[in-house]
């Protein structure tokens, strides 16, 4: 301090200067795992285009079951820009228990394209957009599995939704956080609670659009920056999973 005024020298207490140290520290602060490289951590995610993805499948096992319907709904600035839906021939029979859920059976799929035949279009519609899905890990696993069978991914040079390192935004994580004391976390329960219209529940297009609207409905409580959104979602998701495992353990030990 000289003449009662603090001087900022840009150095450590040793007096030695470290060129660029402030920039390096700032870069570490905003560096978050799970981001798509097209955006920085400081981008406002609501201002970016995102693609909401939803699948209907022959079952729950992404390694052995197959996709039979897929929807991608584009959102930008809070509105739907585009919606695309495909019936997809899974190349295996549809089990009756699955057909009862979504109403899609072998008859409806006769003549539908295979996943390989629509893969290029799917990839184009996902390019450059933040991937979003309700209960995202389910859809993420199925998408990656279908492209893996085509020997086309997942890989870091592909579109964001097909990169193993990219975190999908999951409205369910935020529902569990902000509506933890509300009964029912299924999409049908949540949209009813939030006054969101869901047409054709358990069909891909309706579920995808509804999931996007749930995300937008919670947005005012969520972080504005893309980096903080992903960082907190990963933190909340890990805690929620740990709590779920503890609950399951207690339940299994109860006589």
N, C-alpha and C positions, 0 to 999 in steps of 0.2 A: 504494500500500500504506500503510495506517495501522495503527499499533500492531502491526506484524508480521502483519497480516491483509490478504489481497488483497480488494479490493472490486470486484464486478462491476457496472459502471455501465450496461451496455446501450448503449454508444456506441463510435464509432470513435476512434482516437488524437487526433483533433481535439477531442474532448470533445462533439461534436454528437450528439444522439440521432437515431436513424432508426426511428420507430415502425413496428412490424410487420416489420422487416427479417429477424428470425429466422424468422418464419412464411413469408416469401417464399423464403428460402433453403431451408427444409425442403420447401416445395412443389416447388421446382426439383429437389431431390434425388430425390424419389419420382415425378416426372413422367416417364413412359416412353411413347414412341411405340408404337402398335400395340395399346393396351388398349381393350377395350370399356368404354363409359362407365358401364355398370351396376355396375362394380367399381372399387375403388381399387387402386393399386399394392401396398398393404400387405395386401390380402386374402390369406388362405391358399387357394391355388387348389384344393388337394385337398378342401377343404370346400365348394367351389362346384359347382353342376351343370354338367356338360359333355356335349356331343353329339358322338359320333364318327360321321363321315360317310364313306361309301364308295360309289363308282360302278363299274359296269361299263358300257362304252361300245362304240360301233361302231368306234372307232379312237382314235388318240392326239392328234388335232388338235381342240382345243376349238372352233375357229371353223367347221369343216366337219363334224366327227363329232357324234354325238348320244349322250345318255344312254339306256341301255336297261334298267338296273336301278339302284336306289338303296336304301341302308339308312341309317337313323339309329338309333343305339343310345344311350340315355340312361344316364349314370353319375352317381351321387352317393354320396359316402362310401365309395367303393371297390366298390360293387355295381351291378349292372344294374337300373335302374328300369323300363325299357321298351325294346322293340325294334320297329321298324317297317320293313317291306320292301315295295318296289313293283317289279313288272315294268312297264316303260314302253315304249309304242310309239314308236320313234325317228322314225317317218315316213319313214325311208330304209331300204334293204335292209341287212342285216347281212353284212359281208364274211366269207368263209369263214375267213380267218386269225384274225379276231376270235372267231368262233364256236368255233374250236378251243381258245381260251384259257379262255373261261367257259362254254361249252356252251349258250349261248343263241342260238337262231336265229329266223328269221322265223316259223316255226310256233308256237314258244312265245309269241311276242309278239302273235299274232293275237288281237284282242279286248282287249288291254291298254289302259289309259288313256294318253293323251298326257301330256307333261309339264305342259302348260297345265291339264289336268284335275286334277292332284294338287298343283299349285303352292301353293295356299292351305294345304293340310294340311302340306306340307313347311315352309312359312314358320312356321306355328304351332308345329311341333315344334322349330324352331331358336330360337325366341324366348327371350331372356334367358339363353342357355347359351353357355359357352365353346366355340367350334368346334375340333374336333380331327380330324385325318386323317393317315394314314400316307402320306408323300410328299405333303404337304398341297397343294402348289402345283398338282398335277394336278387334284385334286378341286375346289379353289377356283376354278380357271379354268373348269371345266365347269359348276359351279353358277352362277357369275356369267354365263357365256355363255347358259345356258338362260333365266335370268331376264331378261337383256338382250333376248332375242328376243321376250319377252312385254311389252317396254316397261315393266318393273317393277323395274329395277335393273341393276347394283348401285348403291346410294345410301346416304348416311350416315343417313337417317331410317329405314332398314329394320332387320331383325334383325341381330345381330352378324355372323353368317356372310356376310351380303350387303353389309356395309360395306367399301368399299375400304381404309379405314384400319386395320381390325382384323386383327391377326396370328393365324392359326390355329396352334394348338399341334401340332407335328409330332414324333411319337415317333421317326421316322427320323433326325432331326437328333441326338437324344440317343443313339440306338443307335450312330450313327457316332462319337459322342464317347466313349461309355463302353465300346464294344465294337470300337474301331477296329482292333484286331489280330486280331479274329475273322473267319473267312472267311464271307462271305455276309451281305448286309444286306437281302435280300428278306424280306418278312414271313414267308414259309414257313420260311426259314432261322432267323430270329430266334425264332419261337415254339418251334421244335424245340429250339433251344439253351436256351431259358428254361423249358422244360417246360410250355408253355401249349398247351392243346387248341385246334386249329383245325379246325372242321368245315366241309366244303365250301369249300376254298380257291378263290380267284378267283370266289366268289360274294359279293355285297355284304354280306349280314347276317353271315356268318361272318368275313369280313375286318374288318368294322367292330368287332365285339366283340373279336376278337383284338388289334387295334390298341389298343383301350382298355386291355386287360389288359397289353400290353407297356408302355404308359405308366405304369400303376400299378406294374408290376414294377420300373421304374427310378426311381420317385418318391423313394425314400429317399436317392438320390444327387443329386437335383435341388433347386433352390432352393424354399423354402417359399412365398415371397411371389409373387403373380401378376406384379407388375412386374418382379422380378428374373428370373423364369422367361422372360418375353417378351424382356427385354433380352439375356440370355445366349443364348437361342435364336437371335436375330437375329445376334449376334456369331459364334456357332459356325457358323451356316448360311452366313454370308458367307465365313468362312475356309475352310470345307469346299468351297464352290463354287469359290473361287480355286485351291485345291489340285487340284480335279478338272480345271479348265481347264489348269493347268500339266502335269498328267499326260497329258491328251489331246494337248497340244502336243508333249511329249517323244515320245509314241508315234507321232505323225504324222511326226516328224523322224527316227525310227529307220529305217535302211535295211532 
